[in-house]
Amino acid sequence: MEKLCSKGFASYAEKMVKDLAREFFPDEGMCDLLIRGWCVDGKLEEAQRLAGEMYRGGFELGVGAYNAMLDCACKLCREKDPFRLHSEAEKVLVEMEYRGVPRNVETFNVLITNLCKIRKTEDALRLFRSMGEWGCYPNESTFLVLSRSLYQAARLEEGDEMIDRMRSAGYGEFLDKKAYYQFLRILCGIERIDHALSVFAMMKADGCVPGVKTYDLLMEKLGAHNRVDRANALFNEAKSRGLPVILKDYAVDPRYLKKKRVVKSVKKRETLPEKMARKRSRLKQIRLSFVKKPKRMMGR
């Protein structure tokens, strides 16, 4: 049943549960699994229908089932109408409150992740700040999602600050090679190569050993920015670490090509004596043109 639900085959899983109900009476864990299965398949209405049947049958749904429905509602809104995400998510949250199911950190993570995916970083930060009001505290997933979103929004200092808060909260061990590589990809994608190099230095300071992919990413972007010396320095650093990196001829972005300086010839301003001399010369030429030439003697 768990395998069927994880792959989105909730209809088969539900049929199996009903067929075997006399031998294996379903419990609340199985009910949560079925709800998640329908949500994996993107069938929110079926999940809500099943939830209603379970409540009528005397079962209680856990927070995991509601988190699955919340995530499904958010994903459907992202695909069809992102402007409805707040209202649709609020319906699920109200239902949770009505049923007496308290929110947990995963509830906030679902909302924050989906808001960040539609570039609603400020709304995600407001939720992040309100977690304490519900007795919840952020975990490593919360910090990583927000750090990536802040970098994507080019809010670089706030992204660095979020990483520092993650360390202070005791989740520094999750700042591994994979997490830093994601940060670097985002920063290179938004053309913030200098800050990417700063995060790269932070990565090494945290004890993460960069791999070939990390060096290739930075060298390619530095080559595109026409910063060949820095790319060569990274290549030498990777070679000294024993990594099988290959130095390539990277195409330079036309925006970073050094343009030839065109020296414009500036006409020298004429001084007053030069101007008066030019006028006198011109007048002299005009007078000479009016001087009458002597007539030739005509024969009789």
Phi and psi in degrees as a GROMACS rama.xvg file:
@    title "Ramachandran Plot"
@    xaxis  label "Phi"
@    yaxis  label "Psi"
@TYPE xy
-62.9224  -41.1473  GLU-2
-64.3138  -43.2965  LYS-3
-62.1668  -44.3886  LEU-4
-67.9637  -37.8032  CYS-5
-66.2479  -24.9481  SER-6
-96.0033  1.22839  LYS-7
88.1574  13.2069  GLY-8
-96.1029  57.7891  PHE-9
-68.2348  -31.3122  ALA-10
-62.8701  -41.4416  SER-11
-68.2724  -39.2175  TYR-12
-64.7983  -42.5627  ALA-13
-64.8978  -41.025  GLU-14
-62.9734  -41.0882  LYS-15
-63.2551  -41.7696  MET-16
-63.538  -43.3011  VAL-17
-68.1929  -37.5064  LYS-18
-67.8884  -32.3823  ASP-19
-104.029  16.2614  LEU-20
-62.7934  -30.8943  ALA-21
-70.8335  -32.9662  ARG-22
-89.3895  -39.9061  GLU-23
-126.592  92.7645  PHE-24
-69.3147  129.296  PHE-25
-65.3593  147.181  PRO-26
-115.856  -175.517  ASP-27
-66.4569  -33.4204  GLU-28
-62.7657  -40.2001  GLY-29
-67.438  -36.6143  MET-30
-63.5421  -43.3578  CYS-31
-61.9706  -40.0808  ASP-32
-62.0779  -43.209  LEU-33
-63.321  -40.8158  LEU-34
-61.1667  -44.4703  ILE-35
-63.6052  -38.1537  ARG-36
-60.4232  -44.5513  GLY-37
-64.8545  -35.2541  TRP-38
-70.6024  -37.1175  CYS-39
-60.3236  -35.8579  VAL-40
-78.8189  -5.15792  ASP-41
78.7889  17.9519  GLY-42
-102.261  78.6252  LYS-43
-65.8194  -39.3166  LEU-44
-62.4631  -39.5095  GLU-45
-66.2612  -38.7064  GLU-46
-63.8704  -41.8999  ALA-47
-68.3393  -37.249  GLN-48
-61.871  -45.3337  ARG-49
-66.2781  -36.7612  LEU-50
-62.5714  -41.1234  ALA-51
-62.8947  -41.3082  GLY-52
-63.7446  -38.1691  GLU-53
-67.7158  -40.7903  MET-54
-65.4187  -38.555  TYR-55
-68.3899  -26.7543  ARG-56
-85.1313  0.891293  GLY-57
93.3774  9.13548  GLY-58
-90.2062  155.031  PHE-59
-115.186  129.882  GLU-60
-85.1804  143.831  LEU-61
-90.5901  175.897  GLY-62
-65.415  -27.896  VAL-63
-61.951  -40.9924  GLY-64
-65.6707  -41.07  ALA-65
-69.8492  -35.5276  TYR-66
-63.5085  -37.7525  ASN-67
-64.6745  -43.4507  ALA-68
-66.7222  -36.8465  MET-69
-63.4358  -45.0002  LEU-70
-64.5111  -40.621  ASP-71
-63.4343  -43.8112  CYS-72
-61.7463  -41.4367  ALA-73
-66.1392  -41.7934  CYS-74
-64.9843  -41.6478  LYS-75
-63.292  -39.2984  LEU-76
-66.6739  -39.464  CYS-77
-61.1662  -36.6936  ARG-78
-76.7531  -37.0212  GLU-79
-105.206  -47.9486  LYS-80
-154.147  90.4891  ASP-81
-58.4019  -24.7033  PRO-82
-68.8598  -15.9641  PHE-83
-93.6543  0.806996  ARG-84
-59.6935  -44.3535  LEU-85
-61.4891  -47.811  HIS-86
-67.1515  -41.5287  SER-87
-69.1043  -38.5201  GLU-88
-65.9062  -37.3072  ALA-89
-62.7043  -34.2487  GLU-90
-61.3217  -43.8367  LYS-91
-67.4599  -39.5538  VAL-92
-66.6484  -37.8734  LEU-93
-65.2716  -41.2985  VAL-94
-61.9562  -40.7036  GLU-95
-59.9078  -45.4617  MET-96
-65.2202  -38.9519  GLU-97
-63.885  -38.2823  TYR-98
-84.3585  -2.37395  ARG-99
76.8179  25.6693  GLY-100
-96.6304  114.907  VAL-101
-75.4566  149.931  PRO-102
-73.0635  150.165  ARG-103
-125.807  -176.95  ASN-104
-62.2976  -31.5232  VAL-105
-67.9338  -32.353  GLU-106
-59.4543  -46.395  THR-107
-67.5864  -38.096  PHE-108
-62.5607  -38.7718  ASN-109
-61.4195  -47.5909  VAL-110
-65.7937  -46.2447  LEU-111
-63.0966  -43.3315  ILE-112
-61.9426  -45.7619  THR-113
-69.491  -34.6816  ASN-114
-66.3996  -40.1783  LEU-115
-65.9471  -32.4656  CYS-116
-70.7415  -21.4628  LYS-117
-104.999  21.1883  ILE-118
62.9254  31.9981  ARG-119
-99.8134  60.9837  LYS-120
-64.5235  -39.2921  THR-121
-65.85  -39.6616  GLU-122
-64.6845  -38.7095  ASP-123
-63.637  -38.7255  ALA-124
-67.2911  -35.7676  LEU-125
-63.5637  -40.9179  ARG-126
-63.8209  -40.8083  LEU-127
-58.4357  -42.4399  PHE-128
-71.6005  -23.5789  ARG-129
-91.8368  0.80494  SER-130
-60.7348  -38.6332  MET-131
-61.8786  -28.4408  GLY-132
-64.5558  -24.1549  GLU-133
-102.983  12.1901  TRP-134
72.1976  22.9421  GLY-135
-113.946  152.137  CYS-136
-132.135  142.624  TYR-137
-64.6606  148.663  PRO-138
-112.517  -169.316  ASN-139
-61.4673  -35.4046  GLU-140
-64.5213  -40.4466  SER-141
-59.7084  -48.6736  THR-142
-65.7566  -41.9171  PHE-143
-66.2516  -42.889  LEU-144
-62.7172  -44.7442  VAL-145
-68.518  -37.8109  LEU-146
-62.5786  -45.1826  SER-147
-62.6414  -42.1988  ARG-148
-66.3788  -38.8712  SER-149
-65.9166  -41.4892  LEU-150
-64.0482  -40.4388  TYR-151
-62.5656  -33.3404  GLN-152
-84.7579  8.24541  ALA-153
61.361  26.6898  ALA-154
-96.4164  73.2548  ARG-155
-66.3166  -45.8495  LEU-156
-63.8376  -38.3135  GLU-157
-68.3933  -34.5353  GLU-158
-63.6453  -43.5361  GLY-159
-62.7998  -39.4194  ASP-160
-65.1622  -37.8939  GLU-161
-65.0731  -36.7954  MET-162
-65.195  -39.9649  ILE-163
-63.7546  -39.5701  ASP-164
-66.0708  -34.0123  ARG-165
-64.0018  -42.2091  MET-166
-64.2362  -44.3349  ARG-167
-63.123  -31.2806  SER-168
-79.2641  -3.60069  ALA-169
93.9208  15.3461  GLY-170
-109.847  24.4974  TYR-171
-62.4624  -25.5254  GLY-172
-66.2927  -20.3536  GLU-173
-85.8837  -3.89331  PHE-174
-84.294  72.6476  LEU-175
-96.6039  -171.68  ASP-176
-59.9902  -39.7674  LYS-177
-65.0646  -44.3626  LYS-178
-62.8134  -45.0532  ALA-179
-66.4825  -36.3296  TYR-180
-62.7239  -38.3357  TYR-181
-63.8792  -41.275  GLN-182
-60.3464  -46.1159  PHE-183
-64.2942  -38.6998  LEU-184
-61.3286  -42.9901  ARG-185
-64.2273  -46.9717  ILE-186
-65.1298  -39.7595  LEU-187
-67.6426  -34.5256  CYS-188
-66.4391  -30.1285  GLY-189
-99.4696  16.4272  ILE-190
63.4669  34.7909  GLU-191
-106.737  65.7215  ARG-192
-67.9171  -36.5668  ILE-193
-63.3795  -41.1808  ASP-194
-71.8001  -31.2731  HIS-195
-61.7203  -41.0606  ALA-196
-66.0492  -33.2925  LEU-197
-66.6231  -43.243  SER-198
-67.6025  -33.5951  VAL-199
-62.0422  -41.8596  PHE-200
-65.3038  -38.4204  ALA-201
-62.4614  -38.7483  MET-202
-60.6492  -46.3913  MET-203
-69.2487  -33.9236  LYS-204
-65.9272  -29.5393  ALA-205
-79.8127  -1.26133  ASP-206
90.2898  7.01142  GLY-207
-83.2626  128.065  CYS-208
-90.3515  114.133  VAL-209
-64.307  146.011  PRO-210
-100.564  -173.442  GLY-211
-62.4995  -41.3769  VAL-212
-61.3702  -39.1524  LYS-213
-65.503  -45.5873  THR-214
-65.5325  -41.8086  TYR-215
-61.9456  -40.8192  ASP-216
-60.298  -48.6984  LEU-217
-69.729  -40.0569  LEU-218
-65.9331  -38.9397  MET-219
-63.9795  -42.773  GLU-220
-70.0052  -37.9935  LYS-221
-65.4225  -38.7062  LEU-222
-62.9711  -39.9842  GLY-223
-65.5275  -28.7238  ALA-224
-88.3509  7.4459  HIS-225
63.0151  34.8348  ASN-226
-111.235  67.8073  ARG-227
-64.9577  -38.6804  VAL-228
-60.1786  -43.3654  ASP-229
-68.3936  -37.332  ARG-230
-64.7458  -40.5275  ALA-231
-64.9516  -37.2835  ASN-232
-63.3268  -41.2828  ALA-233
-65.9309  -38.1262  LEU-234
-61.0282  -45.6594  PHE-235
-64.4308  -36.5098  ASN-236
-64.7093  -43.6698  GLU-237
-65.2863  -39.1304  ALA-238
-63.9719  -39.1405  LYS-239
-67.043  -24.6338  SER-240
-84.0821  -3.95512  ARG-241
84.718  18.3986  GLY-242
-87.525  141.128  LEU-243
-81.5978  60.9023  PRO-244
-84.5919  153.952  VAL-245
-124.007  127.381  ILE-246
-81.874  124.655  LEU-247
-116.553  167.103  LYS-248
-89.6761  98.0088  ASP-249
-83.1934  139.059  TYR-250
-71.7896  127.706  ALA-251
-82.6761  131.897  VAL-252
-63.5668  131.779  ASP-253
-54.5005  -26.0159  PRO-254
-67.7102  -22.189  ARG-255
-108.733  9.8969  TYR-256
-73.7446  140.314  LEU-257
-76.9292  118.574  LYS-258
-86.0509  144.087  LYS-259
-69.7967  136.437  LYS-260
-78.6368  123.48  ARG-261
-96.8062  114.906  VAL-262
-85.2262  115.243  VAL-263
-83.5982  134.64  LYS-264
-79.5774  114.269  SER-265
-92.3251  125.008  VAL-266
-68.7775  126.822  LYS-267
-69.1371  134.08  LYS-268
-72.9856  134.11  ARG-269
-77.7144  131.699  GLU-270
-79.0539  165.987  THR-271
-63.5838  -45.8979  LEU-272
-60.3223  -38.3317  PRO-273
-66.38  -38.066  GLU-274
-65.6653  -42.6475  LYS-275
-66.6594  -37.6372  MET-276
-66.2444  -38.3559  ALA-277
-65.9756  -39.5225  ARG-278
-67.5768  -40.22  LYS-279
-63.3113  -40.254  ARG-280
-63.7874  -38.9718  SER-281
-67.2141  -41.6844  ARG-282
-64.4718  -38.2871  LEU-283
-62.5141  -41.5237  LYS-284
-64.2538  -38.0379  GLN-285
-66.581  -42.0438  ILE-286
-63.4082  -42.9907  ARG-287
-62.4886  -31.0774  LEU-288
-70.6674  -21.4749  SER-289
-94.7871  -4.55784  PHE-290
-67.4888  128.515  VAL-291
-79.3823  133.596  LYS-292
-77.955  145.054  LYS-293
-63.8927  139.872  PRO-294
-78.7647  144.475  LYS-295
-77.4418  146.943  ARG-296
-70.8002  128.354  MET-297
-91.23  133.098  MET-298
-71.4524  144.186  GLY-299
